[in-house]
Amino acid sequence: MIHPSPAYHFISGLPRSGSTLLAALLRQNPRFHAGMTSPIGALFSGMLNQFSAGSEFGPVIQQAQRRRLLQGLFDSYYADQADKQVVFDTNRLWTSKLPAIQDLFPRAKVIACVRNVAWVMDSIERLYRANPYENTKLFNDDAERNNVYSRVETLAQRNRLVGFAWAALKEAYYSEQADSLLIVDYDLLARAPEKILRLVYEFLGEPWFEHDFEHIEYDAPEFDEALGLKGLHKVRPKVSIEQRQSILPPDLFEQYASLSFWEDGRNSRANVIRNTGGRAVADASPLQQPAAIQ
């Protein structure tokens, strides 16, 4: 029996910004499949390399064949999820691939999780310090991991964990396909999970499902241990905001605290959930009516 392909959506954005939490909540819906970063992004890029100029196969693979192969990659990988009607694939790569995503899946939406970049760096630094007997794979050598300044500077490079995700998201935010993008701030999700999730459902055009915000389950210890960063994908059982003081030196925190470009809605058609006057508001593109709930 051949099952119809599910509707595909994507979770992307900055690391340590709630993407695993969002996936853990969405997967409570029996119609949905969601999880941590999948290998499809890497496979997608590898196939593109084989299609492109410089490859011996590029000249013999036509455009229609390329599209079928890339679509088939998703259907093959998620064939075991035949009982799910909606699949969310997670990868920070997707915000740099919006033109391809929109061509392959015209109805697909991309949910980008964000957080003040200074707090992203703080969160990663906390995990690093919580694993003092492990040289995590986030850094290539002692020069990169020497101290908090070298670690943060390394992460911020445009081809590294935070810098790549930030640059890819900024590209998507100002792109022609930005109206398929929804920006979800981690602090808003943690403070008001039901309000924010209702706006996510509205953006996706999906019927609401009653989620349990008091009992959440998600962990990937094998993946995190292989990376040398225990606890990277562990989600606390209850959605809540954690008040704390940053462990970054003040000058370093200030340097990265001003990089939240998504707070400026000018020149972008992206949808952004904002906290306006105590309300969670989905600030839509200029051609759409913003939605809000008390």
Beta strands, then each sheet from edge to edge (+ up, - down):
strand 1: 7-13
strand 2: 32-33
strand 3: 86-90
strand 4: 110-114
strand 5: 181-185
strand 6: 271-276
strand 7: 279-283
strand 8: 291-293
sheet 1: 2+ 3+ 1+ 4+ 5+ 6+ 7- 8+
end
